[in-house]
Amino acid sequence: MAKLQAESKRKVLLYPGEDGYFVVEVPSLPGCISQGKTREEAVANIEEAIALYIEVLQERGESVPEDRVEVVLV
């Protein structure tokens, strides 16, 4: 499990949703999205979602996408 956690560190987008919750998305893992009532809860939820997402990919024998997200302000 320690190896999985090391691989699971990803850049995420965290922003307030319209319903008052914080939304968090993982651009390098399509469809990996979560939310939480607080920033801390949202981050904890996405950490779990990332680990599960990667676990499913590995179980299916699929490759895990690299985190090649670059943040650029325009």
C-alpha positions in Angstrom: 0.0 0.0 0.0 2.9 2.4 0.7 4.0 2.1 -3.0 0.4 2.9 -4.1 0.4 6.0 -1.9 3.7 7.2 -3.3 2.4 6.8 -6.9 -0.9 8.4 -6.1 0.4 12.0 -5.4 -1.3 14.1 -8.1 -1.9 17.7 -9.0 -5.6 18.5 -8.4 -7.9 21.3 -9.1 -9.8 22.5 -6.0 -12.6 25.0 -6.2 -15.8 26.0 -4.6 -18.9 24.4 -6.2 -22.2 26.1 -6.7 -23.8 24.1 -3.8 -21.3 25.4 -1.2 -19.1 22.2 -1.3 -15.5 22.2 -2.4 -15.0 20.3 -5.7 -11.7 18.6 -6.5 -10.7 17.1 -9.8 -7.7 15.1 -11.0 -6.9 16.2 -14.6 -4.4 13.3 -15.1 -7.1 10.8 -14.2 -10.2 11.4 -16.3 -13.4 11.3 -14.4 -11.7 11.2 -11.0 -13.7 13.9 -9.1 -14.8 14.3 -5.5 -16.1 16.9 -3.1 -16.3 17.8 0.5 -17.9 20.3 2.9 -14.5 21.7 3.7 -11.2 21.9 1.8 -9.8 19.3 4.2 -12.6 16.9 3.6 -12.4 17.4 -0.2 -8.7 16.7 -0.2 -9.2 13.6 2.0 -11.9 12.4 -0.3 -9.9 12.8 -3.5 -6.9 11.1 -1.9 -9.1 8.0 -1.4 -10.6 8.4 -4.9 -7.1 8.6 -6.5 -5.9 5.4 -4.6 -9.0 3.5 -5.7 -8.8 4.7 -9.3 -5.2 3.6 -9.5 -6.0 0.3 -7.8 -8.7 -0.5 -10.4 -6.4 0.4 -13.3 -3.7 -1.9 -11.9 -6.3 -4.7 -11.3 -7.3 -4.4 -14.9 -3.7 -4.5 -16.1 -4.0 -1.0 -17.5 -1.3 1.6 -17.3 -1.5 4.4 -14.8 -1.3 7.8 -16.5 1.6 10.0 -15.5 0.8 13.3 -13.8 1.9 15.7 -16.5 -0.3 18.6 -15.5 1.3 22.0 -15.9 -0.3 25.0 -14.3 -0.1 28.1 -16.5 -1.8 31.5 -15.8 -3.1 33.3 -18.8 
